[in-house]
Amino acid sequence: MSVAAPAPQATEDRPATPRPVPLLRRWRPHLLVAVVALGLALYVTHGLWRQPYTRVLGENVGDQAFFEWVLAYGVHVLRDGGNPFFTTMMNAPLGVNLAANTSITVDAVLFAPLTILAGPQVTFATVLTLNLAGSAFAWYLFLNRWVTRNRASAAIGGLFCGFAPGFVSHANGHLNWTSGWIAPLVLWWLLKLSQKGRWLRNGVILGVILGGGFTVAAEGLFFTALAGGVFVIAWSAPRAHRAEARQTLPTVLAGLGVAGVVAFALLAYPLYMHFAGPQTFAGTGFNQRHYAEDIAAYFSYSDRTLAAKVGLGNNLAANSTEQTSFFGLPLMILLVAAFVLLWRRAAPGRRATLLALAITGVVFMVISFGPRLRIFGNETDIPLPYALLQRLPLFDSALPLRFSLVLVGVFGVILAMLADLLLDRADAPNPAHAPFAAALAFALLPLFPLPLLTSPRAPEPKFLSSGDWKRYVPEGGTLTALPFAINVAADSQRWQAYTMARGGRQFRMPDGYFLGPDVGGADEKGRIGAVPRRTDWLFLRAALYGYVPELTNWDRATSRADFEYWGVDAVFLPAEITGARGMLYRSAVELTATDLLGEPERVDDVLVWRIRPGVDPIDR
């Protein structure tokens, strides 16, 4: 299969044996693109790098806490042993199925030395930065190899793909979705499957990539596989490619078979845990109709762009982390015009590639709209194809609007092809090219990313960093900060992560921010976090709203049962509590805890209450 730009024809005056180009000169353009990509990634994430221990992503505290926890759990698995796909450290006593969550297992293992040395806060910022830069560079290499003749064209397309609004939006906490380098890597080896005589080697490599990709970004890998399948089928159908498709089909199928065997061998246990392991669930904890793309979003701008800086933002996304399309009206118009221009100038084979790109883009755009059409924030009664897909396996766990991320790759390829045409020196100067070049700059400039927003976070208490907590919790015991960990108040989960990263004796904690079953068992619908108990809400309500209730002995009896269920040995209250939008009402939590549990003990910089399971709190 060949989707690459046609190679330049040989000329008679070309030397028969060209001089070898020095390695540094050959890699100089690649190194330049890599440096630019890394510089942009550091610019976008510099708020975290300035103060990684005291700043947190302002738009998504919960997801950053979860991924910091996963990175620290990787250290715990390597140092102390444990199951990388299931843990009882969180959500005591039931545990969490990490295979059914975005557990980035490979990243957690590979970056474990950095986590031990600098903490999961620095590792999180490192992985996030490398994901953004690596995605842009991987797309550049892919486009340079398979699509363009000009490295500058590939760089334009690669940088667009790496720093498109959707991926900068997901940089607000999602280490899995910012791993956009997986798509060009998978597509690269998918295209190489057509090489004759290399089906075994290429199949093995693709299988290893699929196995590793599943543990880094399973949902993104699923989207990439779907997009690759749609593109290959659409590319093979036109007459220009039918003969080549029939000729390469046996080799491709053989390579896919090998890839499937290798990937299954690597993923047999993780897949079992994902679909049938303890604490698994059906579907997702998010409302798919709410997380569906609005048609108008494709023509709007996301919050972290220059366009939004001058007042062209919007409120068409489910939240600031899910602004997955938001390409802007100028770029959408340019893409249509560029497609027409490329189509007119293309040979039949190249037209088949363009047609396959268009079909792939349209398919995933329609899927991203979800089960019902949404226009300017209003859901209509018009049903869409996703209404038929949403109950199928894998689709039932996906959020429709994220399918629009596939269009980043589609648009990146078209932009690279357009830039290649505009920069082609072998072609005669065309007066129409100047307006297209100006339109390209006009469409891309408003999408230039802004740095991610950060906000202060509570520092780790000395009570934990000093190890004084061990005097209050026995081996294998359970400890929690107040309020209990959840996405909007995730301090307790972060502090357990820091303790795991240091090694030694650990504690379990109740609750946490994760995905799990609503009640229990694989047939249950997914939910965010643990099934709530009354004591959870008692402290969370105080933290979020400053509400201090008048407690009765019935409240104390309920909390006594909850503490016994969790096996909690002690709870503590630090000097500050980080919330989703800044610090929470710490004084209200202290008043509530004191009324429920009596006077606390001050230890280092926290207040501690010992819990005797089945005894505390005592009725008054």
Secondary structure as a PSIPRED ss2 file (coil, helix, strand):
# PSIPRED VFORMAT (PSIPRED V4.0)

   1 M C   1.000  0.000  0.000
   2 S C   1.000  0.000  0.000
   3 V C   1.000  0.000  0.000
   4 A C   1.000  0.000  0.000
   5 A C   1.000  0.000  0.000
   6 P C   1.000  0.000  0.000
   7 A C   1.000  0.000  0.000
   8 P C   1.000  0.000  0.000
   9 Q C   1.000  0.000  0.000
  10 A C   1.000  0.000  0.000
  11 T C   1.000  0.000  0.000
  12 E C   1.000  0.000  0.000
  13 D C   1.000  0.000  0.000
  14 R C   1.000  0.000  0.000
  15 P C   1.000  0.000  0.000
  16 A C   1.000  0.000  0.000
  17 T C   1.000  0.000  0.000
  18 P C   1.000  0.000  0.000
  19 R C   1.000  0.000  0.000
  20 P C   1.000  0.000  0.000
  21 V C   1.000  0.000  0.000
  22 P C   1.000  0.000  0.000
  23 L H   0.000  1.000  0.000
  24 L H   0.000  1.000  0.000
  25 R H   0.000  1.000  0.000
  26 R H   0.000  1.000  0.000
  27 W H   0.000  1.000  0.000
  28 R H   0.000  1.000  0.000
  29 P H   0.000  1.000  0.000
  30 H H   0.000  1.000  0.000
  31 L H   0.000  1.000  0.000
  32 L H   0.000  1.000  0.000
  33 V H   0.000  1.000  0.000
  34 A H   0.000  1.000  0.000
  35 V H   0.000  1.000  0.000
  36 V H   0.000  1.000  0.000
  37 A H   0.000  1.000  0.000
  38 L H   0.000  1.000  0.000
  39 G H   0.000  1.000  0.000
  40 L H   0.000  1.000  0.000
  41 A H   0.000  1.000  0.000
  42 L H   0.000  1.000  0.000
  43 Y H   0.000  1.000  0.000
  44 V H   0.000  1.000  0.000
  45 T H   0.000  1.000  0.000
  46 H H   0.000  1.000  0.000
  47 G H   0.000  1.000  0.000
  48 L H   0.000  1.000  0.000
  49 W H   0.000  1.000  0.000
  50 R H   0.000  1.000  0.000
  51 Q C   1.000  0.000  0.000
  52 P C   1.000  0.000  0.000
  53 Y C   1.000  0.000  0.000
  54 T C   1.000  0.000  0.000
  55 R E   0.000  0.000  1.000
  56 V E   0.000  0.000  1.000
  57 L E   0.000  0.000  1.000
  58 G C   1.000  0.000  0.000
  59 E C   1.000  0.000  0.000
  60 N C   1.000  0.000  0.000
  61 V H   0.000  1.000  0.000
  62 G H   0.000  1.000  0.000
  63 D H   0.000  1.000  0.000
  64 Q H   0.000  1.000  0.000
  65 A H   0.000  1.000  0.000
  66 F H   0.000  1.000  0.000
  67 F H   0.000  1.000  0.000
  68 E H   0.000  1.000  0.000
  69 W H   0.000  1.000  0.000
  70 V H   0.000  1.000  0.000
  71 L H   0.000  1.000  0.000
  72 A H   0.000  1.000  0.000
  73 Y H   0.000  1.000  0.000
  74 G H   0.000  1.000  0.000
  75 V H   0.000  1.000  0.000
  76 H H   0.000  1.000  0.000
  77 V H   0.000  1.000  0.000
  78 L H   0.000  1.000  0.000
  79 R H   0.000  1.000  0.000
  80 D H   0.000  1.000  0.000
  81 G C   1.000  0.000  0.000
  82 G C   1.000  0.000  0.000
  83 N C   1.000  0.000  0.000
  84 P C   1.000  0.000  0.000
  85 F C   1.000  0.000  0.000
  86 F E   0.000  0.000  1.000
  87 T E   0.000  0.000  1.000
  88 T C   1.000  0.000  0.000
  89 M C   1.000  0.000  0.000
  90 M C   1.000  0.000  0.000
  91 N C   1.000  0.000  0.000
  92 A C   1.000  0.000  0.000
  93 P C   1.000  0.000  0.000
  94 L C   1.000  0.000  0.000
  95 G C   1.000  0.000  0.000
  96 V E   0.000  0.000  1.000
  97 N E   0.000  0.000  1.000
  98 L H   0.000  1.000  0.000
  99 A H   0.000  1.000  0.000
 100 A H   0.000  1.000  0.000
 101 N C   1.000  0.000  0.000
 102 T C   1.000  0.000  0.000
 103 S C   1.000  0.000  0.000
 104 I C   1.000  0.000  0.000
 105 T H   0.000  1.000  0.000
 106 V H   0.000  1.000  0.000
 107 D H   0.000  1.000  0.000
 108 A H   0.000  1.000  0.000
 109 V H   0.000  1.000  0.000
 110 L H   0.000  1.000  0.000
 111 F C   1.000  0.000  0.000
 112 A H   0.000  1.000  0.000
 113 P H   0.000  1.000  0.000
 114 L H   0.000  1.000  0.000
 115 T H   0.000  1.000  0.000
 116 I H   0.000  1.000  0.000
 117 L H   0.000  1.000  0.000
 118 A H   0.000  1.000  0.000
 119 G C   1.000  0.000  0.000
 120 P H   0.000  1.000  0.000
 121 Q H   0.000  1.000  0.000
 122 V H   0.000  1.000  0.000
 123 T H   0.000  1.000  0.000
 124 F H   0.000  1.000  0.000
 125 A H   0.000  1.000  0.000
 126 T H   0.000  1.000  0.000
 127 V H   0.000  1.000  0.000
 128 L H   0.000  1.000  0.000
 129 T H   0.000  1.000  0.000
 130 L H   0.000  1.000  0.000
 131 N H   0.000  1.000  0.000
 132 L H   0.000  1.000  0.000
 133 A H   0.000  1.000  0.000
 134 G H   0.000  1.000  0.000
 135 S H   0.000  1.000  0.000
 136 A H   0.000  1.000  0.000
 137 F H   0.000  1.000  0.000
 138 A H   0.000  1.000  0.000
 139 W H   0.000  1.000  0.000
 140 Y H   0.000  1.000  0.000
 141 L H   0.000  1.000  0.000
 142 F H   0.000  1.000  0.000
 143 L H   0.000  1.000  0.000
 144 N H   0.000  1.000  0.000
 145 R H   0.000  1.000  0.000
 146 W H   0.000  1.000  0.000
 147 V C   1.000  0.000  0.000
 148 T C   1.000  0.000  0.000
 149 R C   1.000  0.000  0.000
 150 N C   1.000  0.000  0.000
 151 R H   0.000  1.000  0.000
 152 A H   0.000  1.000  0.000
 153 S H   0.000  1.000  0.000
 154 A H   0.000  1.000  0.000
 155 A H   0.000  1.000  0.000
 156 I H   0.000  1.000  0.000
 157 G H   0.000  1.000  0.000
 158 G H   0.000  1.000  0.000
 159 L H   0.000  1.000  0.000
 160 F H   0.000  1.000  0.000
 161 C H   0.000  1.000  0.000
 162 G H   0.000  1.000  0.000
 163 F C   1.000  0.000  0.000
 164 A C   1.000  0.000  0.000
 165 P H   0.000  1.000  0.000
 166 G H   0.000  1.000  0.000
 167 F H   0.000  1.000  0.000
 168 V H   0.000  1.000  0.000
 169 S H   0.000  1.000  0.000
 170 H H   0.000  1.000  0.000
 171 A C   1.000  0.000  0.000
 172 N C   1.000  0.000  0.000
 173 G C   1.000  0.000  0.000
 174 H C   1.000  0.000  0.000
 175 L C   1.000  0.000  0.000
 176 N C   1.000  0.000  0.000
 177 W C   1.000  0.000  0.000
 178 T C   1.000  0.000  0.000
 179 S C   1.000  0.000  0.000
 180 G C   1.000  0.000  0.000
 181 W C   1.000  0.000  0.000
 182 I H   0.000  1.000  0.000
 183 A H   0.000  1.000  0.000
 184 P H   0.000  1.000  0.000
 185 L H   0.000  1.000  0.000
 186 V H   0.000  1.000  0.000
 187 L H   0.000  1.000  0.000
 188 W H   0.000  1.000  0.000
 189 W H   0.000  1.000  0.000
 190 L H   0.000  1.000  0.000
 191 L H   0.000  1.000  0.000
 192 K H   0.000  1.000  0.000
 193 L C   1.000  0.000  0.000
 194 S C   1.000  0.000  0.000
 195 Q C   1.000  0.000  0.000
 196 K C   1.000  0.000  0.000
 197 G C   1.000  0.000  0.000
 198 R C   1.000  0.000  0.000
 199 W H   0.000  1.000  0.000
 200 L H   0.000  1.000  0.000
 201 R H   0.000  1.000  0.000
 202 N H   0.000  1.000  0.000
 203 G H   0.000  1.000  0.000
 204 V H   0.000  1.000  0.000
 205 I H   0.000  1.000  0.000
 206 L H   0.000  1.000  0.000
 207 G H   0.000  1.000  0.000
 208 V H   0.000  1.000  0.000
 209 I H   0.000  1.000  0.000
 210 L H   0.000  1.000  0.000
 211 G H   0.000  1.000  0.000
 212 G H   0.000  1.000  0.000
 213 G H   0.000  1.000  0.000
 214 F H   0.000  1.000  0.000
 215 T H   0.000  1.000  0.000
 216 V H   0.000  1.000  0.000
 217 A H   0.000  1.000  0.000
 218 A H   0.000  1.000  0.000
 219 E H   0.000  1.000  0.000
 220 G H   0.000  1.000  0.000
 221 L H   0.000  1.000  0.000
 222 F H   0.000  1.000  0.000
 223 F H   0.000  1.000  0.000
 224 T H   0.000  1.000  0.000
 225 A H   0.000  1.000  0.000
 226 L H   0.000  1.000  0.000
 227 A H   0.000  1.000  0.000
 228 G H   0.000  1.000  0.000
 229 G H   0.000  1.000  0.000
 230 V H   0.000  1.000  0.000
 231 F H   0.000  1.000  0.000
 232 V H   0.000  1.000  0.000
 233 I H   0.000  1.000  0.000
 234 A H   0.000  1.000  0.000
 235 W H   0.000  1.000  0.000
 236 S H   0.000  1.000  0.000
 237 A C   1.000  0.000  0.000
 238 P C   1.000  0.000  0.000
 239 R H   0.000  1.000  0.000
 240 A H   0.000  1.000  0.000
 241 H H   0.000  1.000  0.000
 242 R H   0.000  1.000  0.000
 243 A H   0.000  1.000  0.000
 244 E H   0.000  1.000  0.000
 245 A H   0.000  1.000  0.000
 246 R H   0.000  1.000  0.000
 247 Q H   0.000  1.000  0.000
 248 T H   0.000  1.000  0.000
 249 L H   0.000  1.000  0.000
 250 P H   0.000  1.000  0.000
 251 T H   0.000  1.000  0.000
 252 V H   0.000  1.000  0.000
 253 L H   0.000  1.000  0.000
 254 A H   0.000  1.000  0.000
 255 G H   0.000  1.000  0.000
 256 L H   0.000  1.000  0.000
 257 G H   0.000  1.000  0.000
 258 V H   0.000  1.000  0.000
 259 A H   0.000  1.000  0.000
 260 G H   0.000  1.000  0.000
 261 V H   0.000  1.000  0.000
 262 V H   0.000  1.000  0.000
 263 A H   0.000  1.000  0.000
 264 F H   0.000  1.000  0.000
 265 A H   0.000  1.000  0.000
 266 L H   0.000  1.000  0.000
 267 L H   0.000  1.000  0.000
 268 A H   0.000  1.000  0.000
 269 Y H   0.000  1.000  0.000
 270 P H   0.000  1.000  0.000
 271 L H   0.000  1.000  0.000
 272 Y H   0.000  1.000  0.000
 273 M H   0.000  1.000  0.000
 274 H H   0.000  1.000  0.000
 275 F H   0.000  1.000  0.000
 276 A H   0.000  1.000  0.000
 277 G C   1.000  0.000  0.000
 278 P C   1.000  0.000  0.000
 279 Q C   1.000  0.000  0.000
 280 T C   1.000  0.000  0.000
 281 F C   1.000  0.000  0.000
 282 A E   0.000  0.000  1.000
 283 G C   1.000  0.000  0.000
 284 T C   1.000  0.000  0.000
 285 G C   1.000  0.000  0.000
 286 F C   1.000  0.000  0.000
 287 N C   1.000  0.000  0.000
 288 Q C   1.000  0.000  0.000
 289 R C   1.000  0.000  0.000
 290 H C   1.000  0.000  0.000
 291 Y C   1.000  0.000  0.000
 292 A C   1.000  0.000  0.000
 293 E C   1.000  0.000  0.000
 294 D C   1.000  0.000  0.000
 295 I H   0.000  1.000  0.000
 296 A H   0.000  1.000  0.000
 297 A H   0.000  1.000  0.000
 298 Y H   0.000  1.000  0.000
 299 F H   0.000  1.000  0.000
 300 S C   1.000  0.000  0.000
 301 Y E   0.000  0.000  1.000
 302 S C   1.000  0.000  0.000
 303 D C   1.000  0.000  0.000
 304 R C   1.000  0.000  0.000
 305 T E   0.000  0.000  1.000
 306 L H   0.000  1.000  0.000
 307 A H   0.000  1.000  0.000
 308 A H   0.000  1.000  0.000
 309 K H   0.000  1.000  0.000
 310 V C   1.000  0.000  0.000
 311 G C   1.000  0.000  0.000
 312 L C   1.000  0.000  0.000
 313 G C   1.000  0.000  0.000
 314 N C   1.000  0.000  0.000
 315 N C   1.000  0.000  0.000
 316 L C   1.000  0.000  0.000
 317 A C   1.000  0.000  0.000
 318 A C   1.000  0.000  0.000
 319 N C   1.000  0.000  0.000
 320 S C   1.000  0.000  0.000
 321 T C   1.000  0.000  0.000
 322 E C   1.000  0.000  0.000
 323 Q C   1.000  0.000  0.000
 324 T C   1.000  0.000  0.000
 325 S C   1.000  0.000  0.000
 326 F C   1.000  0.000  0.000
 327 F E   0.000  0.000  1.000
 328 G C   1.000  0.000  0.000
 329 L H   0.000  1.000  0.000
 330 P H   0.000  1.000  0.000
 331 L H   0.000  1.000  0.000
 332 M H   0.000  1.000  0.000
 333 I H   0.000  1.000  0.000
 334 L H   0.000  1.000  0.000
 335 L H   0.000  1.000  0.000
 336 V H   0.000  1.000  0.000
 337 A H   0.000  1.000  0.000
 338 A H   0.000  1.000  0.000
 339 F H   0.000  1.000  0.000
 340 V H   0.000  1.000  0.000
 341 L H   0.000  1.000  0.000
 342 L H   0.000  1.000  0.000
 343 W H   0.000  1.000  0.000
 344 R H   0.000  1.000  0.000
 345 R H   0.000  1.000  0.000
 346 A C   1.000  0.000  0.000
 347 A C   1.000  0.000  0.000
 348 P H   0.000  1.000  0.000
 349 G H   0.000  1.000  0.000
 350 R H   0.000  1.000  0.000
 351 R H   0.000  1.000  0.000
 352 A H   0.000  1.000  0.000
 353 T H   0.000  1.000  0.000
 354 L H   0.000  1.000  0.000
 355 L H   0.000  1.000  0.000
 356 A H   0.000  1.000  0.000
 357 L H   0.000  1.000  0.000
 358 A H   0.000  1.000  0.000
 359 I H   0.000  1.000  0.000
 360 T H   0.000  1.000  0.000
 361 G H   0.000  1.000  0.000
 362 V H   0.000  1.000  0.000
 363 V H   0.000  1.000  0.000
 364 F H   0.000  1.000  0.000
 365 M H   0.000  1.000  0.000
 366 V H   0.000  1.000  0.000
 367 I H   0.000  1.000  0.000
 368 S H   0.000  1.000  0.000
 369 F C   1.000  0.000  0.000
 370 G C   1.000  0.000  0.000
 371 P C   1.000  0.000  0.000
 372 R E   0.000  0.000  1.000
 373 L E   0.000  0.000  1.000
 374 R E   0.000  0.000  1.000
 375 I E   0.000  0.000  1.000
 376 F C   1.000  0.000  0.000
 377 G C   1.000  0.000  0.000
 378 N E   0.000  0.000  1.000
 379 E E   0.000  0.000  1.000
 380 T E   0.000  0.000  1.000
 381 D E   0.000  0.000  1.000
 382 I E   0.000  0.000  1.000
 383 P E   0.000  0.000  1.000
 384 L C   1.000  0.000  0.000
 385 P C   1.000  0.000  0.000
 386 Y H   0.000  1.000  0.000
 387 A H   0.000  1.000  0.000
 388 L H   0.000  1.000  0.000
 389 L H   0.000  1.000  0.000
 390 Q C   1.000  0.000  0.000
 391 R C   1.000  0.000  0.000
 392 L C   1.000  0.000  0.000
 393 P C   1.000  0.000  0.000
 394 L C   1.000  0.000  0.000
 395 F H   0.000  1.000  0.000
 396 D H   0.000  1.000  0.000
 397 S H   0.000  1.000  0.000
 398 A C   1.000  0.000  0.000
 399 L C   1.000  0.000  0.000
 400 P H   0.000  1.000  0.000
 401 L H   0.000  1.000  0.000
 402 R H   0.000  1.000  0.000
 403 F H   0.000  1.000  0.000
 404 S H   0.000  1.000  0.000
 405 L H   0.000  1.000  0.000
 406 V H   0.000  1.000  0.000
 407 L H   0.000  1.000  0.000
 408 V H   0.000  1.000  0.000
 409 G H   0.000  1.000  0.000
 410 V H   0.000  1.000  0.000
 411 F H   0.000  1.000  0.000
 412 G H   0.000  1.000  0.000
 413 V H   0.000  1.000  0.000
 414 I H   0.000  1.000  0.000
 415 L H   0.000  1.000  0.000
 416 A H   0.000  1.000  0.000
 417 M H   0.000  1.000  0.000
 418 L H   0.000  1.000  0.000
 419 A H   0.000  1.000  0.000
 420 D H   0.000  1.000  0.000
 421 L H   0.000  1.000  0.000
 422 L H   0.000  1.000  0.000
 423 L C   1.000  0.000  0.000
 424 D C   1.000  0.000  0.000
 425 R C   1.000  0.000  0.000
 426 A C   1.000  0.000  0.000
 427 D C   1.000  0.000  0.000
 428 A C   1.000  0.000  0.000
 429 P C   1.000  0.000  0.000
 430 N C   1.000  0.000  0.000
 431 P C   1.000  0.000  0.000
 432 A C   1.000  0.000  0.000
 433 H H   0.000  1.000  0.000
 434 A H   0.000  1.000  0.000
 435 P H   0.000  1.000  0.000
 436 F H   0.000  1.000  0.000
 437 A H   0.000  1.000  0.000
 438 A H   0.000  1.000  0.000
 439 A H   0.000  1.000  0.000
 440 L H   0.000  1.000  0.000
 441 A H   0.000  1.000  0.000
 442 F H   0.000  1.000  0.000
 443 A H   0.000  1.000  0.000
 444 L H   0.000  1.000  0.000
 445 L H   0.000  1.000  0.000
 446 P H   0.000  1.000  0.000
 447 L H   0.000  1.000  0.000
 448 F C   1.000  0.000  0.000
 449 P E   0.000  0.000  1.000
 450 L C   1.000  0.000  0.000
 451 P C   1.000  0.000  0.000
 452 L C   1.000  0.000  0.000
 453 L C   1.000  0.000  0.000
 454 T E   0.000  0.000  1.000
 455 S E   0.000  0.000  1.000
 456 P E   0.000  0.000  1.000
 457 R C   1.000  0.000  0.000
 458 A C   1.000  0.000  0.000
 459 P C   1.000  0.000  0.000
 460 E C   1.000  0.000  0.000
 461 P C   1.000  0.000  0.000
 462 K H   0.000  1.000  0.000
 463 F H   0.000  1.000  0.000
 464 L H   0.000  1.000  0.000
 465 S H   0.000  1.000  0.000
 466 S C   1.000  0.000  0.000
 467 G C   1.000  0.000  0.000
 468 D H   0.000  1.000  0.000
 469 W H   0.000  1.000  0.000
 470 K H   0.000  1.000  0.000
 471 R H   0.000  1.000  0.000
 472 Y C   1.000  0.000  0.000
 473 V C   1.000  0.000  0.000
 474 P C   1.000  0.000  0.000
 475 E C   1.000  0.000  0.000
 476 G C   1.000  0.000  0.000
 477 G C   1.000  0.000  0.000
 478 T E   0.000  0.000  1.000
 479 L E   0.000  0.000  1.000
 480 T E   0.000  0.000  1.000
 481 A E   0.000  0.000  1.000
 482 L C   1.000  0.000  0.000
 483 P C   1.000  0.000  0.000
 484 F C   1.000  0.000  0.000
 485 A C   1.000  0.000  0.000
 486 I E   0.000  0.000  1.000
 487 N C   1.000  0.000  0.000
 488 V C   1.000  0.000  0.000
 489 A E   0.000  0.000  1.000
 490 A C   1.000  0.000  0.000
 491 D H   0.000  1.000  0.000
 492 S H   0.000  1.000  0.000
 493 Q H   0.000  1.000  0.000
 494 R H   0.000  1.000  0.000
 495 W H   0.000  1.000  0.000
 496 Q H   0.000  1.000  0.000
 497 A H   0.000  1.000  0.000
 498 Y H   0.000  1.000  0.000
 499 T H   0.000  1.000  0.000
 500 M H   0.000  1.000  0.000
 501 A H   0.000  1.000  0.000
 502 R H   0.000  1.000  0.000
 503 G C   1.000  0.000  0.000
 504 G C   1.000  0.000  0.000
 505 R C   1.000  0.000  0.000
 506 Q C   1.000  0.000  0.000
 507 F C   1.000  0.000  0.000
 508 R E   0.000  0.000  1.000
 509 M C   1.000  0.000  0.000
 510 P C   1.000  0.000  0.000
 511 D C   1.000  0.000  0.000
 512 G C   1.000  0.000  0.000
 513 Y C   1.000  0.000  0.000
 514 F C   1.000  0.000  0.000
 515 L E   0.000  0.000  1.000
 516 G E   0.000  0.000  1.000
 517 P E   0.000  0.000  1.000
 518 D C   1.000  0.000  0.000
 519 V C   1.000  0.000  0.000
 520 G C   1.000  0.000  0.000
 521 G C   1.000  0.000  0.000
 522 A C   1.000  0.000  0.000
 523 D C   1.000  0.000  0.000
 524 E C   1.000  0.000  0.000
 525 K E   0.000  0.000  1.000
 526 G E   0.000  0.000  1.000
 527 R E   0.000  0.000  1.000
 528 I E   0.000  0.000  1.000
 529 G C   1.000  0.000  0.000
 530 A C   1.000  0.000  0.000
 531 V C   1.000  0.000  0.000
 532 P C   1.000  0.000  0.000
 533 R C   1.000  0.000  0.000
 534 R H   0.000  1.000  0.000
 535 T H   0.000  1.000  0.000
 536 D H   0.000  1.000  0.000
 537 W H   0.000  1.000  0.000
 538 L H   0.000  1.000  0.000
 539 F H   0.000  1.000  0.000
 540 L H   0.000  1.000  0.000
 541 R H   0.000  1.000  0.000
 542 A H   0.000  1.000  0.000
 543 A H   0.000  1.000  0.000
 544 L H   0.000  1.000  0.000
 545 Y H   0.000  1.000  0.000
 546 G C   1.000  0.000  0.000
 547 Y C   1.000  0.000  0.000
 548 V C   1.000  0.000  0.000
 549 P C   1.000  0.000  0.000
 550 E C   1.000  0.000  0.000
 551 L C   1.000  0.000  0.000
 552 T C   1.000  0.000  0.000
 553 N H   0.000  1.000  0.000
 554 W H   0.000  1.000  0.000
 555 D H   0.000  1.000  0.000
 556 R H   0.000  1.000  0.000
 557 A H   0.000  1.000  0.000
 558 T H   0.000  1.000  0.000
 559 S H   0.000  1.000  0.000
 560 R H   0.000  1.000  0.000
 561 A H   0.000  1.000  0.000
 562 D H   0.000  1.000  0.000
 563 F H   0.000  1.000  0.000
 564 E H   0.000  1.000  0.000
 565 Y H   0.000  1.000  0.000
 566 W H   0.000  1.000  0.000
 567 G C   1.000  0.000  0.000
 568 V E   0.000  0.000  1.000
 569 D E   0.000  0.000  1.000
 570 A E   0.000  0.000  1.000
 571 V E   0.000  0.000  1.000
 572 F E   0.000  0.000  1.000
 573 L E   0.000  0.000  1.000
 574 P C   1.000  0.000  0.000
 575 A C   1.000  0.000  0.000
 576 E C   1.000  0.000  0.000
 577 I C   1.000  0.000  0.000
 578 T E   0.000  0.000  1.000
 579 G E   0.000  0.000  1.000
 580 A C   1.000  0.000  0.000
 581 R C   1.000  0.000  0.000
 582 G E   0.000  0.000  1.000
 583 M E   0.000  0.000  1.000
 584 L C   1.000  0.000  0.000
 585 Y C   1.000  0.000  0.000
 586 R H   0.000  1.000  0.000
 587 S H   0.000  1.000  0.000
 588 A H   0.000  1.000  0.000
 589 V H   0.000  1.000  0.000
 590 E H   0.000  1.000  0.000
 591 L H   0.000  1.000  0.000
 592 T H   0.000  1.000  0.000
 593 A H   0.000  1.000  0.000
 594 T H   0.000  1.000  0.000
 595 D H   0.000  1.000  0.000
 596 L H   0.000  1.000  0.000
 597 L H   0.000  1.000  0.000
 598 G C   1.000  0.000  0.000
 599 E C   1.000  0.000  0.000
 600 P C   1.000  0.000  0.000
 601 E E   0.000  0.000  1.000
 602 R E   0.000  0.000  1.000
 603 V E   0.000  0.000  1.000
 604 D C   1.000  0.000  0.000
 605 D C   1.000  0.000  0.000
 606 V E   0.000  0.000  1.000
 607 L E   0.000  0.000  1.000
 608 V E   0.000  0.000  1.000
 609 W E   0.000  0.000  1.000
 610 R E   0.000  0.000  1.000
 611 I C   1.000  0.000  0.000
 612 R C   1.000  0.000  0.000
 613 P C   1.000  0.000  0.000
 614 G C   1.000  0.000  0.000
 615 V C   1.000  0.000  0.000
 616 D C   1.000  0.000  0.000
 617 P C   1.000  0.000  0.000
 618 I C   1.000  0.000  0.000
 619 D C   1.000  0.000  0.000
 620 R C   1.000  0.000  0.000
